[in-house]
Amino acid sequence: MSLNVIIYFINKINKRRYIVLGFCKVISKYNSKNIAAILFKIFKDYSISSNIRYFMADNAESNNTCIKVIL
């Protein structure tokens, strides 16, 4: 199982952009706790924790729980 993290944003000159932050292989159980740990690490590595405003994920229940933990 993998967790792919892509951010979408509008840059300073109003151009839509995206950046792939990670393709992470989930070695342990794919649950909200492990997903949140991976996301926290990526946010920390890129120093973007305070800039996260919205999430978009598939409709797996573990993603919904993970987003509640992070927010």
Protein Blocks (a to p, Z undefined) as FASTA:
>chain_A
ZZddddddddfkopacdddfbdcddfbacdfklmmmmmmmmmmmnopmlmpfbdcddfbf
klmmmmmmmZZ
